[in-house]
Amino acid sequence: MRFEVNPSALAGGSVRIPGDKSISHRALLFGALADGISNVTGFLPGEDCLSTLAALRAMGVNIERVNDTAVVVHGVGLHGLEAPEKPLDLGNSGTAMRLFSGLLAGQSFSTELIGDESLSKRPMARVIDPLQQMGAKISSREGCPPLHVTGGRDLHGIDYALPVASAQVKSALLLAGLYAKGPTVVREPAVTRDHSERMFKAMGARVTTEGGTIRLDSGTSLKGIQLKIPADLSSATFPLLAILLSENASVELTDVGINPTRDGVLRILRTMGAQIQMVDQRMHGAEPVATLQARASHLQAINVDPALVPLAIDEFPALFIAAACATGTTEFRGLAELRVKESDRIAAMAEGLQALGITVEELPDGARVTGGTFRPGTVDSHGDHRIAMAFAVAATIAEGPVTINNVASVVTSFPGFENCLRELGADIHCKHEV
Ligand code: S3P
């Protein structure tokens, strides 16, 4: 599948953004382990979350889909999961693979976790090593999926300093901690998204957070909750960026999650001169949300503060596009983790930007991107949803038509992305390979 995009004068408007991917995964996983029912609205019906849903159903969890974005999870309690008949296929989802590793390490039965070509290349030692320290037994193919998780192990809590800032690893250890004897303590080198901690607390788990240290006491159980999932700021970034780069359009996005452990993209774009307002700030349960208003802006190059990287970890493809439209040279450092996401995002962005005539100096842990004008051309997304969406946005202000190849993965996080851009006035078409 490919996107064909023609230069477009965006009109802007008001668009709805699908639910938060990270929170949707957690709502299903934690809801499944709870005692009682969880009623979830604002669920993201993206392929990644549907992989999590299917895996839980395969272990006997009743999950009703009331409509596209409303689910009812009938919790089976911490010890109510059943052995699946087949390997659990987690598709493209690194979050699912890592969170399930922690959850399954504590079960009485063994499981096999598999994924697609991209997921099968992603590093899992970061989660296997600490889980083994807790007493789990997990084998892999040289540190990558498929993973075989042996059941019936007695886990014990550990005090673990994460070598790499990762919310996925933190969450996996907390899930395993539900099954461990003694407290589980995770120390973060930098604060990462805290959706697990917020949801655990809302479900009655004994979790405390102090600075970068998270502690889960053993013997804790979860109770079902009512959850209204915010719109995903990571998805909102693409229409937001399209408007910032436009001639004179403006946009309003409602109910977007603005959790301070996720809002690095807003801070970075504002430092570059983006006109973004947050109004009507309020809480959706444990998560803060706001209406985001943005208008066409002149962006200036900056040196991106590496301290903001974990808070904007998924937004760098979009931020590279912003840098390519800014006056001057923007420097990104501290992005080594981007090389092990759904694709090597530094290489994929450098390659695509160069194909469209932008000057990029690739660095081992980042890049220097010099602002310019996008020429017409063809870009490969490397099967990575966020690379595909970033270049689709860039294409709206190119000097001629741009084709983005290999875009089927967009549905992992943002079903309806093309429609959303089209509603804002973009001339974008999705074509199937001939
Ligand atoms: C996620 C955490 C991040 C992020 C991913 C979702 C999560 O990964 O990139 O898209 O839901 O916990 P890391 O924690 O590995 O940085």
Boltz pocket constraint, residues with backbone or C-beta under 6 A from the ligand:
constraints:
  - pocket:
      binder: B
      contacts: [[A, 21], [A, 22], [A, 23], [A, 95], [A, 165], [A, 166], [A, 167], [A, 168], [A, 169], [A, 171], [A, 192], [A, 193], [A, 313], [A, 314], [A, 337]]
      max_distance: 6.0
